[in-house]
Each structure stands twice: as C-alpha cells, then as structure tokens.
Amino acid sequence: MSSVRLRVVAAAFVILSGLGFGLATGVEAIPPPASECNSLTKNVVQIGADGVGTYKCICLRDLSTGIDKCRWTLWSSSPAWTNSRTYLVNGLEWVWGAAETSNSKGYADVLVYDGYGPWQRPAGSIRLRNVLQKYNGAANTWDTCLDTGYLTNTTSATGLAVWWGYSSPPCGAGWYNTVSTGHDFNGSWHGGTVQSGAYLLDLPAAAAASAASPTGGGDRPAPPSFDRRRKPAVQPVAVDPPPPGPMPVSEADQAAQLAASGATLEQKP
C-alpha cells in the first residue's frame, strides 16, 4: 500500500476518533437506536433507544476486504439533529464540517486536517458561516432566524466553531435547521455546506425525546417534508463565492459582527 494511501486511512481515523465519536468498543451508557446501522444507512442520525442521546451511523471501509464496518456511535448526550461532512481535498488534506440543532444551541464548525492530524492554518485561511433557519409551514419555506455572516480565524488555528446558546427558541416554537458553511484556503478554497436537518424546539419534556419524529404525539407544528431516509428535508442557503484569496482579518470588525449576531466564536488552536 502506498504511503499516501496509508496517510489517508490514518487521517480518516484521526477525524473519527479525535472529535469525540471514535470507534471505541464497549457498551454505551445510552442505548443506541434499535434500527440497523449498515452501509445503506451510513451517516444517518437518530435518537437513542431510550429517547436520550443522539447517534450517528459511522462506517469505515476495510481496505483488505472492501467491506464497510459500521456501528452506531454516540454523537451527543442530549436529543439533537446533527450532521457532518468530510471534504477530501487531496491525499493529505481534509476539511471537516458539522452542524447541530438541539434544545440548547445551534452549532457549526469547520476543522482542517493534513495526513497527520489537525493542521495549523494562517490567519484569514479558514472561513465559517452559521445560519439558523426556522420552518414556515404556511409558505413551505425555511426562513433565516439568525445569521453570523462569514467569520475567519484572526490568528493561526486548525478550525473554527460558532454557535448560539438559548434557553427558548430564538424565533418562537417550531422546526429549526442549522446550516454550516466552512472552507479552508490552500491555493484555492476547499470545503462546502452541511445542514443539521430539522429539529422541533419548545416541546413538553415528555415529547422532546421524539422531536425528530413526524409522528410522536403531542401538539406540534406540522413538520417539513422528509427524505427517503426519514430525515427532514431542508432548503439550502445561498453560498456567496469565496474571495480570490484569504479572508481579510480585523479583530475589531469581527468582534462587532459577532456582537450584532449574538453568536459565540471559538478558534481551534
């Protein structure tokens, strides 16, 4: 096997293990979903069997057999819709993005890896935008509730995370979706957009566990349409073309932008 291929496999494992959902053995304290996790359902996110915790079906390809090995992996200890996507730029660079909508936050992040682990990128080389949408059932549209605009790393960093924390739905009860758009500049911009999928906010505690289901009882707004994997379908946010080079860096301007949006930004060291 070539050294490049070995590095690609290693990078995939670093991404999966270093971000809190590694392929560890043993019994999880929160039971996984009862449905099967296999190559046909990989990357699907579901609530745990007891209604507490969110699991993602993670698959890794066994290069010796060409067969996917899959298992439910604990993603969050509370009910939430989460989703992620990895963009392979070349054999030695990965851009990983994630989006999450839960009872307490709308979260987005972007992380950059080379073949050996997290990759330090110079100021202005990473950009991230978080848009929190709310479903408008009457018009069958997803309307913007909150929008950070594009943010960048003002110092050397391996990634960015930006989120809104809330104790009640920021734009009223209903279905919400977090849209995370992240890129890394390495000669050109690499990355893309990932969406959490719709999540129902402001339910009674007893019904919160089934918030991601269109059928679970209780008074709730009409859900958006669901795709073939029973994941709520969402409408994409228009993505502005990245600038031809790194983002301009101004800590003062970015601080004002964050204050206006009410979001919190973390630069990953």
C-alpha positions, 0 to 999 in steps of 0.5 A: 500500500502506498504511503499516501494511501496509508496517510489517508486511512490514518487521517480518516481515523484521526477525524473519527476518533479525535472529535469525540465519536471514535470507534471505541468498543464497549457498551454505551451508557445510552442505548443506541437506536434499535434500527440497523446501522449498515452501509445503506444507512451510513451517516444517518442520525437518530435518537437513542433507544431510550429517547436520550442521546443522539447517534450517528451511523459511522462506517469505515471501509476495510481496505483488505476486504472492501467491506464497510464496518459500521456501528452506531456511535454516540454523537451527543448526550442530549436529543439533537439533529446533527450532521457532518461532512468530510471534504477530501481535498487531496491525499493529505488534506481534509476539511471537516464540517458539522452542524447541530440543532438541539434544545440548547444551541445551534452549532457549526464548525469547520476543522482542517486536517493534513495526513497527520492530524489537525493542521495549523492554518494562517490567519484569514485561511479558514472561513465559517458561516452559521445560519439558523433557519426556522420552518414556515409551514404556511409558505413551505419555506425555511426562513433565516432566524439568525445569521453570523455572516462569514467569520475567519480565524484572526490568528493561526488555528486548525478550525473554527466553531460558532454557535448560539446558546438559548434557553427558548427558541430564538424565533418562537416554537417550531422546526429549526435547521442549522446550516454550516458553511466552512472552507479552508484556503490552500491555493484555492478554497476547499470545503462546502455546506452541511445542514443539521436537518430539522429539529422541533424546539419548545416541546413538553419534556415528555415529547422532546425525546421524539422531536425528530419524529413526524409522528410522536404525539403531542401538539406540534407544528406540522413538520417539513417534508422528509427524505427517503431516509426519514430525515427532514428535508431542508432548503439550502442557503445561498453560498456567496463565492469565496474571495480570490484569496484569504479572508481579510482579518480585523479583530475589531470588525469581527468582534462587532459582527459577532456582537450584532449576531449574538453568536459565540466564536471559538478558534481551534488552536 
